[in-house]
């Protein structure tokens, strides 16, 4: 079974974001934005926002 996180600490490892995904379940919760961040070290982080979904999604895709 593969570990989900690399060995800690990550102090000596450079972690680079390789992709960012967003999703908006408009039919269930229109103000929700789900975000998933992938890295070259195999780390995947998940997040969410309930405030200003259009602005959050635009910032993620245009700036990050």
mmJSON file of the N, C-alpha and C atoms, coordinates in Angstrom:
{"data_MODEL":{"atom_site":{
"group_PDB":["ATOM","ATOM","ATOM","ATOM","ATOM","ATOM","ATOM","ATOM","ATOM","ATOM","ATOM","ATOM","ATOM","ATOM","ATOM","ATOM","ATOM","ATOM","ATOM","ATOM","ATOM","ATOM","ATOM","ATOM","ATOM","ATOM","ATOM","ATOM","ATOM","ATOM","ATOM","ATOM","ATOM","ATOM","ATOM","ATOM","ATOM","ATOM","ATOM","ATOM","ATOM","ATOM","ATOM","ATOM","ATOM","ATOM","ATOM","ATOM","ATOM","ATOM","ATOM","ATOM","ATOM","ATOM","ATOM","ATOM","ATOM","ATOM","ATOM","ATOM","ATOM","ATOM","ATOM","ATOM","ATOM","ATOM","ATOM","ATOM","ATOM","ATOM","ATOM","ATOM","ATOM","ATOM","ATOM","ATOM","ATOM","ATOM","ATOM","ATOM","ATOM","ATOM","ATOM","ATOM","ATOM","ATOM","ATOM","ATOM","ATOM","ATOM","ATOM","ATOM","ATOM","ATOM","ATOM","ATOM","ATOM","ATOM","ATOM","ATOM","ATOM","ATOM","ATOM","ATOM","ATOM","ATOM","ATOM","ATOM","ATOM","ATOM","ATOM","ATOM","ATOM","ATOM","ATOM","ATOM","ATOM","ATOM","ATOM","ATOM","ATOM","ATOM","ATOM","ATOM","ATOM","ATOM","ATOM","ATOM","ATOM","ATOM","ATOM","ATOM","ATOM","ATOM","ATOM","ATOM","ATOM","ATOM","ATOM","ATOM","ATOM","ATOM","ATOM","ATOM","ATOM","ATOM","ATOM","ATOM","ATOM","ATOM","ATOM","ATOM","ATOM","ATOM","ATOM","ATOM","ATOM","ATOM","ATOM","ATOM","ATOM","ATOM","ATOM","ATOM","ATOM","ATOM","ATOM","ATOM","ATOM","ATOM","ATOM","ATOM","ATOM","ATOM","ATOM","ATOM","ATOM","ATOM","ATOM","ATOM","ATOM","ATOM","ATOM","ATOM","ATOM","ATOM","ATOM","ATOM","ATOM","ATOM","ATOM","ATOM"],
"id":[1,2,3,4,5,6,7,8,9,10,11,12,13,14,15,16,17,18,19,20,21,22,23,24,25,26,27,28,29,30,31,32,33,34,35,36,37,38,39,40,41,42,43,44,45,46,47,48,49,50,51,52,53,54,55,56,57,58,59,60,61,62,63,64,65,66,67,68,69,70,71,72,73,74,75,76,77,78,79,80,81,82,83,84,85,86,87,88,89,90,91,92,93,94,95,96,97,98,99,100,101,102,103,104,105,106,107,108,109,110,111,112,113,114,115,116,117,118,119,120,121,122,123,124,125,126,127,128,129,130,131,132,133,134,135,136,137,138,139,140,141,142,143,144,145,146,147,148,149,150,151,152,153,154,155,156,157,158,159,160,161,162,163,164,165,166,167,168,169,170,171,172,173,174,175,176,177,178,179,180,181,182,183,184,185,186,187,188,189,190,191,192],
"type_symbol":["N","C","C","N","C","C","N","C","C","N","C","C","N","C","C","N","C","C","N","C","C","N","C","C","N","C","C","N","C","C","N","C","C","N","C","C","N","C","C","N","C","C","N","C","C","N","C","C","N","C","C","N","C","C","N","C","C","N","C","C","N","C","C","N","C","C","N","C","C","N","C","C","N","C","C","N","C","C","N","C","C","N","C","C","N","C","C","N","C","C","N","C","C","N","C","C","N","C","C","N","C","C","N","C","C","N","C","C","N","C","C","N","C","C","N","C","C","N","C","C","N","C","C","N","C","C","N","C","C","N","C","C","N","C","C","N","C","C","N","C","C","N","C","C","N","C","C","N","C","C","N","C","C","N","C","C","N","C","C","N","C","C","N","C","C","N","C","C","N","C","C","N","C","C","N","C","C","N","C","C","N","C","C","N","C","C","N","C","C","N","C","C"],
"label_atom_id":["N","CA","C","N","CA","C","N","CA","C","N","CA","C","N","CA","C","N","CA","C","N","CA","C","N","CA","C","N","CA","C","N","CA","C","N","CA","C","N","CA","C","N","CA","C","N","CA","C","N","CA","C","N","CA","C","N","CA","C","N","CA","C","N","CA","C","N","CA","C","N","CA","C","N","CA","C","N","CA","C","N","CA","C","N","CA","C","N","CA","C","N","CA","C","N","CA","C","N","CA","C","N","CA","C","N","CA","C","N","CA","C","N","CA","C","N","CA","C","N","CA","C","N","CA","C","N","CA","C","N","CA","C","N","CA","C","N","CA","C","N","CA","C","N","CA","C","N","CA","C","N","CA","C","N","CA","C","N","CA","C","N","CA","C","N","CA","C","N","CA","C","N","CA","C","N","CA","C","N","CA","C","N","CA","C","N","CA","C","N","CA","C","N","CA","C","N","CA","C","N","CA","C","N","CA","C","N","CA","C","N","CA","C","N","CA","C","N","CA","C","N","CA","C"],
"label_alt_id":[null,null,null,null,null,null,null,null,null,null,null,null,null,null,null,null,null,null,null,null,null,null,null,null,null,null,null,null,null,null,null,null,null,null,null,null,null,null,null,null,null,null,null,null,null,null,null,null,null,null,null,null,null,null,null,null,null,null,null,null,null,null,null,null,null,null,null,null,null,null,null,null,null,null,null,null,null,null,null,null,null,null,null,null,null,null,null,null,null,null,null,null,null,null,null,null,null,null,null,null,null,null,null,null,null,null,null,null,null,null,null,null,null,null,null,null,null,null,null,null,null,null,null,null,null,null,null,null,null,null,null,null,null,null,null,null,null,null,null,null,null,null,null,null,null,null,null,null,null,null,null,null,null,null,null,null,null,null,null,null,null,null,null,null,null,null,null,null,null,null,null,null,null,null,null,null,null,null,null,null,null,null,null,null,null,null,null,null,null,null,null,null],
"label_comp_id":["UNK","UNK","UNK","UNK","UNK","UNK","UNK","UNK","UNK","UNK","UNK","UNK","UNK","UNK","UNK","UNK","UNK","UNK","UNK","UNK","UNK","UNK","UNK","UNK","UNK","UNK","UNK","UNK","UNK","UNK","UNK","UNK","UNK","UNK","UNK","UNK","UNK","UNK","UNK","UNK","UNK","UNK","UNK","UNK","UNK","UNK","UNK","UNK","UNK","UNK","UNK","UNK","UNK","UNK","UNK","UNK","UNK","UNK","UNK","UNK","UNK","UNK","UNK","UNK","UNK","UNK","UNK","UNK","UNK","UNK","UNK","UNK","UNK","UNK","UNK","UNK","UNK","UNK","UNK","UNK","UNK","UNK","UNK","UNK","UNK","UNK","UNK","UNK","UNK","UNK","UNK","UNK","UNK","UNK","UNK","UNK","UNK","UNK","UNK","UNK","UNK","UNK","UNK","UNK","UNK","UNK","UNK","UNK","UNK","UNK","UNK","UNK","UNK","UNK","UNK","UNK","UNK","UNK","UNK","UNK","UNK","UNK","UNK","UNK","UNK","UNK","UNK","UNK","UNK","UNK","UNK","UNK","UNK","UNK","UNK","UNK","UNK","UNK","UNK","UNK","UNK","UNK","UNK","UNK","UNK","UNK","UNK","UNK","UNK","UNK","UNK","UNK","UNK","UNK","UNK","UNK","UNK","UNK","UNK","UNK","UNK","UNK","UNK","UNK","UNK","UNK","UNK","UNK","UNK","UNK","UNK","UNK","UNK","UNK","UNK","UNK","UNK","UNK","UNK","UNK","UNK","UNK","UNK","UNK","UNK","UNK","UNK","UNK","UNK","UNK","UNK","UNK"],
"label_asym_id":["A","A","A","A","A","A","A","A","A","A","A","A","A","A","A","A","A","A","A","A","A","A","A","A","A","A","A","A","A","A","A","A","A","A","A","A","A","A","A","A","A","A","A","A","A","A","A","A","A","A","A","A","A","A","A","A","A","A","A","A","A","A","A","A","A","A","A","A","A","A","A","A","A","A","A","A","A","A","A","A","A","A","A","A","A","A","A","A","A","A","A","A","A","A","A","A","A","A","A","A","A","A","A","A","A","A","A","A","A","A","A","A","A","A","A","A","A","A","A","A","A","A","A","A","A","A","A","A","A","A","A","A","A","A","A","A","A","A","A","A","A","A","A","A","A","A","A","A","A","A","A","A","A","A","A","A","A","A","A","A","A","A","A","A","A","A","A","A","A","A","A","A","A","A","A","A","A","A","A","A","A","A","A","A","A","A","A","A","A","A","A","A"],
"label_entity_id":["1","1","1","1","1","1","1","1","1","1","1","1","1","1","1","1","1","1","1","1","1","1","1","1","1","1","1","1","1","1","1","1","1","1","1","1","1","1","1","1","1","1","1","1","1","1","1","1","1","1","1","1","1","1","1","1","1","1","1","1","1","1","1","1","1","1","1","1","1","1","1","1","1","1","1","1","1","1","1","1","1","1","1","1","1","1","1","1","1","1","1","1","1","1","1","1","1","1","1","1","1","1","1","1","1","1","1","1","1","1","1","1","1","1","1","1","1","1","1","1","1","1","1","1","1","1","1","1","1","1","1","1","1","1","1","1","1","1","1","1","1","1","1","1","1","1","1","1","1","1","1","1","1","1","1","1","1","1","1","1","1","1","1","1","1","1","1","1","1","1","1","1","1","1","1","1","1","1","1","1","1","1","1","1","1","1","1","1","1","1","1","1"],
"label_seq_id":[1,1,1,2,2,2,3,3,3,4,4,4,5,5,5,6,6,6,7,7,7,8,8,8,9,9,9,10,10,10,11,11,11,12,12,12,13,13,13,14,14,14,15,15,15,16,16,16,17,17,17,18,18,18,19,19,19,20,20,20,21,21,21,22,22,22,23,23,23,24,24,24,25,25,25,26,26,26,27,27,27,28,28,28,29,29,29,30,30,30,31,31,31,32,32,32,33,33,33,34,34,34,35,35,35,36,36,36,37,37,37,38,38,38,39,39,39,40,40,40,41,41,41,42,42,42,43,43,43,44,44,44,45,45,45,46,46,46,47,47,47,48,48,48,49,49,49,50,50,50,51,51,51,52,52,52,53,53,53,54,54,54,55,55,55,56,56,56,57,57,57,58,58,58,59,59,59,60,60,60,61,61,61,62,62,62,63,63,63,64,64,64],
"pdbx_PDB_ins_code":[null,null,null,null,null,null,null,null,null,null,null,null,null,null,null,null,null,null,null,null,null,null,null,null,null,null,null,null,null,null,null,null,null,null,null,null,null,null,null,null,null,null,null,null,null,null,null,null,null,null,null,null,null,null,null,null,null,null,null,null,null,null,null,null,null,null,null,null,null,null,null,null,null,null,null,null,null,null,null,null,null,null,null,null,null,null,null,null,null,null,null,null,null,null,null,null,null,null,null,null,null,null,null,null,null,null,null,null,null,null,null,null,null,null,null,null,null,null,null,null,null,null,null,null,null,null,null,null,null,null,null,null,null,null,null,null,null,null,null,null,null,null,null,null,null,null,null,null,null,null,null,null,null,null,null,null,null,null,null,null,null,null,null,null,null,null,null,null,null,null,null,null,null,null,null,null,null,null,null,null,null,null,null,null,null,null,null,null,null,null,null,null],
"Cartn_x":[0.848,0.0,0.889,0.6,1.388,0.94,1.919,1.602,1.022,0.14,-0.486,0.371,1.263,2.126,3.581,4.479,5.901,6.429,7.631,8.223,8.34,8.184,8.32,9.628,10.251,9.807,10.109,9.433,9.627,10.632,11.386,12.305,13.329,13.787,14.844,14.295,12.991,12.366,11.67,11.891,11.169,9.881,8.774,7.468,6.919,6.558,6.037,4.6,3.732,2.353,2.334,1.721,1.65,0.29,-0.771,-2.091,-3.04,-4.045,-5.092,-6.425,-7.325,-8.654,-9.694,-10.745,-11.871,-13.154,-14.135,-15.439,-16.508,-17.632,-18.758,-20.013,-20.503,-21.735,-22.97,-23.247,-24.287,-25.672,-25.967,-27.301,-27.499,-26.411,-26.498,-26.294,-25.192,-24.821,-24.137,-24.876,-24.331,-23.211,-23.091,-22.028,-20.772,-20.709,-19.57,-18.566,-17.287,-16.189,-15.285,-15.049,-14.124,-12.822,-11.711,-10.405,-9.507,-8.765,-7.793,-6.459,-5.393,-4.059,-3.159,-2.508,-1.598,-0.156,0.77,2.189,3.017,4.257,5.164,5.65,5.426,5.838,4.713,3.591,2.48,1.517,1.74,0.85,-0.351,-1.545,-2.775,-3.508,-3.78,-4.495,-5.874,-6.828,-8.2,-8.648,-9.466,-9.983,-11.357,-11.966,-13.309,-13.512,-14.455,-14.845,-16.347,-16.988,-18.428,-18.744,-17.749,-17.96,-17.481,-18.309,-17.98,-17.36,-18.089,-17.515,-16.934,-17.567,-17.045,-15.683,-15.553,-14.289,-13.187,-13.513,-12.525,-12.03,-12.949,-12.563,-11.718,-12.063,-11.287,-9.882,-9.758,-8.434,-7.577,-8.16,-7.397,-6.867,-7.711,-7.301,-6.502,-6.682,-5.963,-4.679,-4.653,-3.484,-2.607,-3.218,-2.426,-2.05],
"Cartn_y":[-1.183,0.0,1.24,2.167,3.39,4.408,5.061,6.139,7.322,8.065,9.208,10.46,10.537,11.7,11.259,12.126,11.792,11.837,11.308,11.371,12.823,13.044,14.378,14.462,15.579,16.886,17.096,18.071,18.418,19.549,19.852,20.995,20.9,19.712,19.56,19.203,19.269,18.904,20.121,20.344,21.398,20.806,21.406,20.939,21.952,21.47,22.326,21.943,22.931,22.676,22.329,21.196,20.762,21.027,21.021,21.344,21.74,22.506,22.933,22.689,22.025,21.753,22.447,22.94,23.467,22.835,22.792,22.245,23.014,23.239,23.932,23.098,22.474,21.681,22.591,23.229,24.258,23.742,22.498,21.978,21.618,21.434,21.062,22.271,23.009,24.134,25.196,26.143,27.08,27.982,28.193,29.06,28.299,27.021,26.19,26.072,26.245,25.98,24.96,23.854,22.829,22.962,22.802,22.966,21.795,21.298,20.231,20.67,20.616,21.028,19.802,19.57,18.445,18.953,18.172,18.543,17.444,17.805,16.838,15.783,15.98,15.014,14.038,14.122,13.233,13.704,14.89,15.445,16.061,15.76,16.336,17.01,18.289,19.028,19.418,19.439,19.797,20.99,21.833,22.988,23.348,24.303,24.733,26.175,26.821,28.175,28.305,29.063,29.293,30.751,31.568,33.004,33.465,34.142,34.685,33.618,32.588,31.473,31.856,32.783,33.195,33.863,34.726,35.435,34.474,33.565,32.598,31.734,31.226,30.373,31.143,32.38,33.202,33.452,33.764,34.008,32.743,31.605,30.352,30.075,30.226,29.861,30.94,32.196,33.269,33.666,33.552,34.026,32.876,31.842,30.729,29.808],
"Cartn_z":[0.0,0.0,0.0,-0.878,-0.996,0.039,0.669,1.607,0.836,1.479,0.832,0.894,1.859,1.993,1.975,1.482,1.505,2.93,3.139,4.488,4.949,6.223,6.791,7.549,7.675,7.198,5.72,5.125,3.723,3.554,4.594,4.554,3.436,3.108,2.105,0.731,0.55,-0.712,-1.305,-2.589,-3.283,-3.819,-3.477,-3.925,-4.926,-6.104,-7.156,-7.466,-7.561,-7.954,-9.434,-9.761,-11.159,-11.789,-10.993,-11.538,-10.414,-10.803,-9.878,-10.572,-9.878,-10.409,-9.534,-10.155,-9.392,-9.91,-9.036,-9.388,-8.62,-9.288,-8.639,-8.825,-7.787,-7.875,-7.856,-8.981,-9.054,-8.697,-9.028,-8.746,-7.274,-6.539,-5.125,-4.212,-4.469,-3.605,-4.47,-5.024,-6.008,-5.501,-4.21,-3.696,-3.304,-3.588,-3.192,-4.33,-4.013,-4.94,-4.271,-4.948,-4.467,-5.249,-4.574,-5.205,-4.838,-5.823,-5.59,-6.201,-5.412,-5.84,-5.882,-7.026,-7.202,-7.234,-6.667,-6.682,-7.328,-7.671,-8.271,-7.279,-5.999,-4.983,-4.631,-5.339,-5.091,-4.006,-3.5,-2.476,-3.182,-2.691,-3.225,-2.072,-2.242,-1.211,-1.704,-0.798,-1.144,-0.317,-0.92,-0.208,-0.723,-0.077,-0.459,-0.054,-0.718,-0.365,-0.569,0.294,0.209,-0.102,-0.353,-0.492,-1.861,-2.612,-3.932,-4.85,-5.209,-5.954,-7.316,-8.028,-9.333,-9.191,-8.195,-7.983,-7.532,-6.629,-6.146,-7.287,-8.091,-9.211,-10.23,-10.503,-11.438,-10.912,-9.643,-9.059,-9.137,-8.826,-8.869,-10.266,-11.275,-12.639,-13.359,-13.005,-13.698,-12.985,-11.672,-10.918,-10.445,-9.897,-9.362,-10.496],
"occupancy":[1.0,1.0,1.0,1.0,1.0,1.0,1.0,1.0,1.0,1.0,1.0,1.0,1.0,1.0,1.0,1.0,1.0,1.0,1.0,1.0,1.0,1.0,1.0,1.0,1.0,1.0,1.0,1.0,1.0,1.0,1.0,1.0,1.0,1.0,1.0,1.0,1.0,1.0,1.0,1.0,1.0,1.0,1.0,1.0,1.0,1.0,1.0,1.0,1.0,1.0,1.0,1.0,1.0,1.0,1.0,1.0,1.0,1.0,1.0,1.0,1.0,1.0,1.0,1.0,1.0,1.0,1.0,1.0,1.0,1.0,1.0,1.0,1.0,1.0,1.0,1.0,1.0,1.0,1.0,1.0,1.0,1.0,1.0,1.0,1.0,1.0,1.0,1.0,1.0,1.0,1.0,1.0,1.0,1.0,1.0,1.0,1.0,1.0,1.0,1.0,1.0,1.0,1.0,1.0,1.0,1.0,1.0,1.0,1.0,1.0,1.0,1.0,1.0,1.0,1.0,1.0,1.0,1.0,1.0,1.0,1.0,1.0,1.0,1.0,1.0,1.0,1.0,1.0,1.0,1.0,1.0,1.0,1.0,1.0,1.0,1.0,1.0,1.0,1.0,1.0,1.0,1.0,1.0,1.0,1.0,1.0,1.0,1.0,1.0,1.0,1.0,1.0,1.0,1.0,1.0,1.0,1.0,1.0,1.0,1.0,1.0,1.0,1.0,1.0,1.0,1.0,1.0,1.0,1.0,1.0,1.0,1.0,1.0,1.0,1.0,1.0,1.0,1.0,1.0,1.0,1.0,1.0,1.0,1.0,1.0,1.0,1.0,1.0,1.0,1.0,1.0,1.0],
"B_iso_or_equiv":[0.0,0.0,0.0,0.0,0.0,0.0,0.0,0.0,0.0,0.0,0.0,0.0,0.0,0.0,0.0,0.0,0.0,0.0,0.0,0.0,0.0,0.0,0.0,0.0,0.0,0.0,0.0,0.0,0.0,0.0,0.0,0.0,0.0,0.0,0.0,0.0,0.0,0.0,0.0,0.0,0.0,0.0,0.0,0.0,0.0,0.0,0.0,0.0,0.0,0.0,0.0,0.0,0.0,0.0,0.0,0.0,0.0,0.0,0.0,0.0,0.0,0.0,0.0,0.0,0.0,0.0,0.0,0.0,0.0,0.0,0.0,0.0,0.0,0.0,0.0,0.0,0.0,0.0,0.0,0.0,0.0,0.0,0.0,0.0,0.0,0.0,0.0,0.0,0.0,0.0,0.0,0.0,0.0,0.0,0.0,0.0,0.0,0.0,0.0,0.0,0.0,0.0,0.0,0.0,0.0,0.0,0.0,0.0,0.0,0.0,0.0,0.0,0.0,0.0,0.0,0.0,0.0,0.0,0.0,0.0,0.0,0.0,0.0,0.0,0.0,0.0,0.0,0.0,0.0,0.0,0.0,0.0,0.0,0.0,0.0,0.0,0.0,0.0,0.0,0.0,0.0,0.0,0.0,0.0,0.0,0.0,0.0,0.0,0.0,0.0,0.0,0.0,0.0,0.0,0.0,0.0,0.0,0.0,0.0,0.0,0.0,0.0,0.0,0.0,0.0,0.0,0.0,0.0,0.0,0.0,0.0,0.0,0.0,0.0,0.0,0.0,0.0,0.0,0.0,0.0,0.0,0.0,0.0,0.0,0.0,0.0,0.0,0.0,0.0,0.0,0.0,0.0],
"pdbx_formal_charge":[null,null,null,null,null,null,null,null,null,null,null,null,null,null,null,null,null,null,null,null,null,null,null,null,null,null,null,null,null,null,null,null,null,null,null,null,null,null,null,null,null,null,null,null,null,null,null,null,null,null,null,null,null,null,null,null,null,null,null,null,null,null,null,null,null,null,null,null,null,null,null,null,null,null,null,null,null,null,null,null,null,null,null,null,null,null,null,null,null,null,null,null,null,null,null,null,null,null,null,null,null,null,null,null,null,null,null,null,null,null,null,null,null,null,null,null,null,null,null,null,null,null,null,null,null,null,null,null,null,null,null,null,null,null,null,null,null,null,null,null,null,null,null,null,null,null,null,null,null,null,null,null,null,null,null,null,null,null,null,null,null,null,null,null,null,null,null,null,null,null,null,null,null,null,null,null,null,null,null,null,null,null,null,null,null,null,null,null,null,null,null,null],
"auth_seq_id":[1,1,1,2,2,2,3,3,3,4,4,4,5,5,5,6,6,6,7,7,7,8,8,8,9,9,9,10,10,10,11,11,11,12,12,12,13,13,13,14,14,14,15,15,15,16,16,16,17,17,17,18,18,18,19,19,19,20,20,20,21,21,21,22,22,22,23,23,23,24,24,24,25,25,25,26,26,26,27,27,27,28,28,28,29,29,29,30,30,30,31,31,31,32,32,32,33,33,33,34,34,34,35,35,35,36,36,36,37,37,37,38,38,38,39,39,39,40,40,40,41,41,41,42,42,42,43,43,43,44,44,44,45,45,45,46,46,46,47,47,47,48,48,48,49,49,49,50,50,50,51,51,51,52,52,52,53,53,53,54,54,54,55,55,55,56,56,56,57,57,57,58,58,58,59,59,59,60,60,60,61,61,61,62,62,62,63,63,63,64,64,64],
"auth_comp_id":["UNK","UNK","UNK","UNK","UNK","UNK","UNK","UNK","UNK","UNK","UNK","UNK","UNK","UNK","UNK","UNK","UNK","UNK","UNK","UNK","UNK","UNK","UNK","UNK","UNK","UNK","UNK","UNK","UNK","UNK","UNK","UNK","UNK","UNK","UNK","UNK","UNK","UNK","UNK","UNK","UNK","UNK","UNK","UNK","UNK","UNK","UNK","UNK","UNK","UNK","UNK","UNK","UNK","UNK","UNK","UNK","UNK","UNK","UNK","UNK","UNK","UNK","UNK","UNK","UNK","UNK","UNK","UNK","UNK","UNK","UNK","UNK","UNK","UNK","UNK","UNK","UNK","UNK","UNK","UNK","UNK","UNK","UNK","UNK","UNK","UNK","UNK","UNK","UNK","UNK","UNK","UNK","UNK","UNK","UNK","UNK","UNK","UNK","UNK","UNK","UNK","UNK","UNK","UNK","UNK","UNK","UNK","UNK","UNK","UNK","UNK","UNK","UNK","UNK","UNK","UNK","UNK","UNK","UNK","UNK","UNK","UNK","UNK","UNK","UNK","UNK","UNK","UNK","UNK","UNK","UNK","UNK","UNK","UNK","UNK","UNK","UNK","UNK","UNK","UNK","UNK","UNK","UNK","UNK","UNK","UNK","UNK","UNK","UNK","UNK","UNK","UNK","UNK","UNK","UNK","UNK","UNK","UNK","UNK","UNK","UNK","UNK","UNK","UNK","UNK","UNK","UNK","UNK","UNK","UNK","UNK","UNK","UNK","UNK","UNK","UNK","UNK","UNK","UNK","UNK","UNK","UNK","UNK","UNK","UNK","UNK","UNK","UNK","UNK","UNK","UNK","UNK"],
"auth_asym_id":["A","A","A","A","A","A","A","A","A","A","A","A","A","A","A","A","A","A","A","A","A","A","A","A","A","A","A","A","A","A","A","A","A","A","A","A","A","A","A","A","A","A","A","A","A","A","A","A","A","A","A","A","A","A","A","A","A","A","A","A","A","A","A","A","A","A","A","A","A","A","A","A","A","A","A","A","A","A","A","A","A","A","A","A","A","A","A","A","A","A","A","A","A","A","A","A","A","A","A","A","A","A","A","A","A","A","A","A","A","A","A","A","A","A","A","A","A","A","A","A","A","A","A","A","A","A","A","A","A","A","A","A","A","A","A","A","A","A","A","A","A","A","A","A","A","A","A","A","A","A","A","A","A","A","A","A","A","A","A","A","A","A","A","A","A","A","A","A","A","A","A","A","A","A","A","A","A","A","A","A","A","A","A","A","A","A","A","A","A","A","A","A"],
"auth_atom_id":["N","CA","C","N","CA","C","N","CA","C","N","CA","C","N","CA","C","N","CA","C","N","CA","C","N","CA","C","N","CA","C","N","CA","C","N","CA","C","N","CA","C","N","CA","C","N","CA","C","N","CA","C","N","CA","C","N","CA","C","N","CA","C","N","CA","C","N","CA","C","N","CA","C","N","CA","C","N","CA","C","N","CA","C","N","CA","C","N","CA","C","N","CA","C","N","CA","C","N","CA","C","N","CA","C","N","CA","C","N","CA","C","N","CA","C","N","CA","C","N","CA","C","N","CA","C","N","CA","C","N","CA","C","N","CA","C","N","CA","C","N","CA","C","N","CA","C","N","CA","C","N","CA","C","N","CA","C","N","CA","C","N","CA","C","N","CA","C","N","CA","C","N","CA","C","N","CA","C","N","CA","C","N","CA","C","N","CA","C","N","CA","C","N","CA","C","N","CA","C","N","CA","C","N","CA","C","N","CA","C","N","CA","C","N","CA","C","N","CA","C","N","CA","C"],
"pdbx_PDB_model_num":[1,1,1,1,1,1,1,1,1,1,1,1,1,1,1,1,1,1,1,1,1,1,1,1,1,1,1,1,1,1,1,1,1,1,1,1,1,1,1,1,1,1,1,1,1,1,1,1,1,1,1,1,1,1,1,1,1,1,1,1,1,1,1,1,1,1,1,1,1,1,1,1,1,1,1,1,1,1,1,1,1,1,1,1,1,1,1,1,1,1,1,1,1,1,1,1,1,1,1,1,1,1,1,1,1,1,1,1,1,1,1,1,1,1,1,1,1,1,1,1,1,1,1,1,1,1,1,1,1,1,1,1,1,1,1,1,1,1,1,1,1,1,1,1,1,1,1,1,1,1,1,1,1,1,1,1,1,1,1,1,1,1,1,1,1,1,1,1,1,1,1,1,1,1,1,1,1,1,1,1,1,1,1,1,1,1,1,1,1,1,1,1]
}}}
